[in-house]
Every structure is written in C-alpha cells, then in structure tokens.
Amino acid sequence: MSTIAKYFKLDELNTSIRTEFIAGLTTFASMAYILFVNPSVLGAAGMDKGAVFTATAVSAAVATLFMGIVALYPIAIAPGLGVNAFFAYSVVIGMGVKWQTAMAGVLVAALIFLVLTFFKVREKIINLIPQNLKLAIASGIGLFIAFIGLHDAGLIVASKDTMVSLGHLTSPTSLLAIFGIIVSFILLSRQIPAAIFIGMVLTSIVGILFGLIKLPATLVSPAPSLAPTFGASIAHLGDINSIQLVTVVITFLLVTFFDTAGTMIGLATQAGFMKNNEMPRAGRALMADAVGMTVGAVIGTSPTSAYVESSSGIAVGGRSGLTSVFTGLFFLLALFFSPLLTVVTSQVTAPALVVVGVLMANSLRQIDWDDFAIAAPAFLIVIGMPLTYSISDGIALGFILYPITMIATGRAKQVHALMYGLALLFIFFLAIVAP
C-alpha cells in the first residue's frame, strides 16, 4: 500500500486510497451509460451490439488505466458521444460508407493522433483553430445528439408539411422516454452524482414493470466476442482512397481534437492542476486518448474522448491517477454484465442523449455573439449539424464562411493559413457529398 501511495503521491495531494476508490467508483457510475448507449448508436450503423459493448469497455479500460498510471490524472476516457453519432449517422447512414470502412478511417485518424501527440504537434494545431469555432462545434454536437435522442424517444417525427413535428406523445414507449427525460433532468438539477446512469436504471425498471421491456434471461455472462468487429479497420485500410473519406478522417481528427482538449483543460482547472495557464503532463494525458482511440479502432468502436463526468469523481475528492485506475478496473468488471443490453432500449438511451445535449450546449454562452463576423460561421456550425443531420456538414458550413467574413471585415491576416486550407478542403467535401 505504501508503494501505491508513494507512486501516486497520495500524501502530497492530500488524498487516500479509500478516497480514490470512492472517486473511481463515482466516475464509473457517472459514465457507465456509455456501455449501453454506444452499442445502440453504433448498432444503427449495422455493427454487432455485443462486440461493440466489449470494445467500448476494453478501450475505456485501456485508455483510463493509461491515464491513471502514466499521466497520473483522475480523468476517465471512453468512446465519446457525438463522435459516435458522426460515425453512425453522418458517415455510415448519411454518406453510405460501410461501417468497416468508417472504422478504417477511425484507425487512420488514431495513428495520426499518435504521431501528432508524440511530436507535441497536437496541442499546437488545437491552438490554431479559433476558440469560437471550437465552442460552436461542441454546442452543435450537443444539439445534434439531443435531436437524435428526441427522435429515438418518438417525441419528434418526420412531417411532409412542416419537415418535423411532435410525435405520438401518448404512446406507451414515448411516455416511457418522457419519464426518463424528466427523471434525468430532475436528478441533474439536484446535482445527484451519476444522474444519467440512475435515470437509465429507473427508466428500465419502469419499462419492465409496465411490460414495455423484457427482462434478460440472466444478468451475468462471459463478455461478448469481439470477432464481428475485431480487425475490420485494418482489413479495410485500402478503402481510404477518396477525397470524401480523407475528409471523414480529418473530421474525426477535428471533432476528437476539440472534445478531448477542452474537457481535459476544464477538468484540470476544476481539480487545481493548472499551473501558469498550462496543464502539466499534457502530452501524457493526450497520449492516453490516442492510445485508447487506436485500441478502440482495432477492436471495433468509435473514437475515445476524455469524459466530463470525471468531474463527479474529482468532486468527491479524487486527485490522483489512482482514481482513474479504479475506474478502468470497473470497466473491465462491467464486461460480464452484457445481458443488460437487452434491457437498454432506445427509449432508455434517448434521455441520456437529450441530457448530454443540454450539457454540451453550455458552450454556446462563451461564443462572441457581438462580433457578427465570428457569430455567423459559429451559428452555421451549431444550427447546421442538426438540420443537415450531419456533424461534418455543419463544421463545413462554418469553416467555409469564417475566412469570408474575416476578409470582409479587413481581418484576413488574423486567419491562419490552416483555416484557409480547411475552407478549401470543405468546399471540395460538400461538392462530393452533395446530392
């Protein structure tokens, strides 16, 4: 025990093994919903849900353990909401790309991540993208996720007259989803730890009691096989041979770039780790994400990201990498509870998507709405994602407009060459994917 305490500097950080254990458990409970939401989202792309469940748990465990042991931060990593929606709904369903090819795109992006992180280029590239556009991307993904959640809940349906309209709110499944959304909102409003996870559990219980959800035959079983997804990304690397797919890879890079960097900085600030406006061991922390993304791409899941739910563990006293070690071990333990996947229906996961959408929309308040040259492209990114049903299309609209409005206001020199290059790239991208 003394060796563990010394390695993780528990005394220096004024914490203990018991406190770190509770923090690790709290963080895991707060983000355990991804074990069931991710298979649901990627399952829409035609992937085997059991294999995705295992891939989600394994990639989360590997990345989070790396974060704890190497980077020494109480920050958990798992496949991210938002980028998994981009994978399933934008790339596979929207563009008609096979999931195996899309997974190859994730692997290419992950390998680029590894190289960029190793040479410390990743942090520099992040800084070149205007902060307002980063905030718009996070907010837009939030609206997109919430839209998907409301649709899965049956609360929003297609309409020939008004494009979209309210669904049949009195149907039993819609009522179940409404119950889940309200309960989750109440729990979050009360700042209850693991609110999203508890909301899913309560919704599942109510669904079972009213006969809307069938109980699984057993609660514990061996982890589902990775065979349906393992190595598919490697086998289809040769499919990345068009501008469209290259743009998909770049979008994976951009979305994961902003999501992880912003979350890590926010959590490091909350825990008091920031020194002189810099995050110590930032390279190691980013490497944990790159390693998790690479492992996930090989075994079969969408890109990983740092989880803001880590703040729940930090809030109860987690201050060292030991918190992440415990969280990673809980993910490995969760591998044996895959039968619960049958209980987690779309009505159960829908509230989680809506809640995460609300949380991600928080970035809207930080955008400089008073500067129209910045507000206009930011707005197109935010509104473009849900209305085009595509994260990449929303990013493209904003990134194309940004140099134009900056040039129009005499600020062409303030736009980095990278942004001009991305604008041209996205013009080609829209020309290719446009119907």
Phi, psi and omega in degrees: 000322181296326178294317179296314181298322181290317182297316183270003176055048184296318180295318180297326181269003178058050179221182182215168179298320179298314180296319180294324178296313179298320179295318179296319178294320180296315178298315180299313181298327182288333184242007181298340180302332183296335178298332183253330179286319182299314176300327179293315181292310181288336176296330177295339179271002178096006180277152179291122186294322179297315179296321179294322177303311180295317180297323179297312181294316183292314181295322177295318180295313182299310183294318183289322176296320177298316179300317183288316186279322185264310182275340176064035178245147177276050183242125181266151181231141177200167175309130189272142170286138184111297178288331176289327176293320176299315179302308187283309190271327181273308186281305185285304183283313183291312183270347181077022178277137177297145182298328179296320179291319178298322179292326175297323176297322177296318180296317178299315179298321180295318180294322176296320177303314181301314181294312181297322180290318181299320181267011176059031180271335187300315180297322181293319180296319179303319183291340183281337178279128180307136183303321181296325179287326175298315180296321180295322179297313179299316181293317180298319177297323178299315179295321180296314179297317180298321178299316178298318180298316179295325177290315179298329180284348182083009181277337177234129181229163179290150179216132178292328184276318185241014182072305174224156178203174177293146179273198180274092187291344182266358178290146184304318182291322177294320178297323178297316179296319178299317176303314181297319180295313182296315180298316180297319178297319180297314181298317179291322178298327178275000180058042177282127177302144179062033184302317182296315181296315180298320177300319178294319180297313181296321179295319178297317180298314179297319178298322179291316181298326181263010176073017180270342179228134180271140177289144176288157181294330179212159180263332184240138178199166176300153180300137178302149181292145176272358186308319182296340184237340186298127175078359181298325180295320180293317183294337184248018178301328180294345180285344180280078188223024179220160179298324180301313183285328175297320178295324177299316179300315181297321180294319174305316180299311184297310184298314181290324176309302188291318184298308184292313183299313181297317180295315181298318180296317180297317181291320179297325178292316179301319184276354179080026182272342184293136179228121182055042179063021178233150181260111179302146178058029181300322180299318179293320180296317178292328178294325177301317178295317181296320178295315179298320180294321180293313178299316180299319180295324181288318184270342172118057172208164182288170185304146178273164180203153173294143185254127179296338177297346175300338180298333179293321177290320178296323182296331179265011173116357179295124183226351184238175178294345179296329174303314180293325178299314179296318179299316179299320179293324177295325177296322178294319178297325183294344180303335186267012181241030182296333178304338180294347178302327182290338180277331185273086180276178180297331178289337178277322181279335181306313179301323179298320180294319180295316181296314179298324177299317178298315182296320181287332179292351178303333182293343181303323185292342182267353180286141180280087183284347180283340178261101187298327180298334177264321183297321184297307178295325178297318180296319179298323177296312184296310184280334183292325183297306180290325184285331176265356183056039184205123177293317183295322179295320178297315177298317181301314181302315181289319182290333177285318183287327186306308179298327181295311181291328179290321177295318182297334180258018175071024181242034183301325183288344179279349181267121181292151180304329179300321181291324175295319179296319179293324178299314178296320180297318181288332174297314176297321180300312181293327178295328182281316186272349181297136181291000000 
